[in-house]
Amino acid sequence: MIGLDFDGTLAPIVPDPADARVAPEAAAALVRLGGLVGAVAIVTGRPAATAIEYGRVPGGPGLADVPGLVVLGQYGLERWEGGRVTSPPPPPGVERVRAEVPALVASLGFTLTDGAEPGVTLEDKGRAVAVHTRRAPDPEGTLRALREPLAKLAAETGLAVEPGRLVLELRPSGMDKGHALGAFLAERAARSVLFAGDDLGDLAAFEAVRLSGLPGVTVCSASTEVTELARRADVVVDGPAGVAALLTALADALPPRATS
């Protein structure tokens, strides 16, 4: 079974999250791998349907064309399979966060932007709200200043804060990429697993690979922004281009699946 994160793994990190798109080479390799392995799953903090939409490749195969693909979105709270999304209703705390985060950001002296100008950007994921500082004049300093106030708001609303690459995401607690991946491995009675990710949220999936007891490989899509993942990975590749090359090499090396 092959599991993958989306942003920073299948798609390059970009200043505006709405501009993220899957690398065409990665999508083409996954289309091939879908017929060679037991299952392909994308485990992402994005809404599942968004990952599919951003996985379209003009003039070529996209994520929706991967045979048997399952997308576990919102850290496993949503599931896309066979063109259909299933999910429970969002918790009430998300609505309060959605309403209060803009004023909180402004009260700290930061400018909110829709992405056209420098500043802090908000990404509404439906079940979560992500606060990005990549476009701020001082991205790291802005992130540090926002961390404690956003953690306090999350605690008041029963949500958790998921840190990432110049982003703090307020989302429902009780589910992470490790839980999502572990449950999927059990569901599919997987016999082996490879998981590739790029950010701190993927450490839980790395741990799920270890705890599964299966023959497993963890892959880091390396960047200069996150180094801890590389220290914990079995294989380190150079960003999404390296992931695409690895997936292509796997597709070249694996034999066709036996049919009964």
MOSUL-V429737 format. One record per run of one state. SS is the DSSP state (helix for helix, strand for strand, loop for the rest). FROM is the first residue (numbers start at 1). TO is the last residue. If there is no record, write none. Layout:
ss=SS from=FROM to=TO
ss=SS from=FROM to=TO
//
This chain:
ss=loop from=1 to=1
ss=strand from=2 to=4
ss=loop from=5 to=6
ss=strand from=7 to=7
ss=loop from=8 to=10
ss=strand from=11 to=11
ss=loop from=12 to=16
ss=helix from=17 to=19
ss=loop from=20 to=21
ss=strand from=22 to=22
ss=loop from=23 to=23
ss=helix from=24 to=33
ss=loop from=34 to=39
ss=strand from=40 to=43
ss=loop from=44 to=47
ss=helix from=48 to=53
ss=loop from=54 to=62
ss=helix from=63 to=65
ss=loop from=66 to=69
ss=strand from=70 to=73
ss=helix from=74 to=76
ss=loop from=77 to=77
ss=strand from=78 to=81
ss=loop from=82 to=83
ss=strand from=84 to=87
ss=loop from=88 to=91
ss=helix from=92 to=107
ss=loop from=108 to=111
ss=strand from=112 to=112
ss=loop from=113 to=119
ss=strand from=120 to=124
ss=loop from=125 to=127
ss=strand from=128 to=132
ss=loop from=133 to=138
ss=helix from=139 to=156
ss=loop from=157 to=158
ss=strand from=159 to=164
ss=loop from=165 to=166
ss=strand from=167 to=172
ss=loop from=173 to=176
ss=helix from=177 to=187
ss=loop from=188 to=191
ss=strand from=192 to=197
ss=loop from=198 to=199
ss=helix from=200 to=212
ss=loop from=213 to=214
ss=strand from=215 to=221
ss=loop from=222 to=227
ss=helix from=228 to=232
ss=loop from=233 to=234
ss=strand from=235 to=237
ss=loop from=238 to=238
ss=helix from=239 to=253
ss=loop from=254 to=260
//
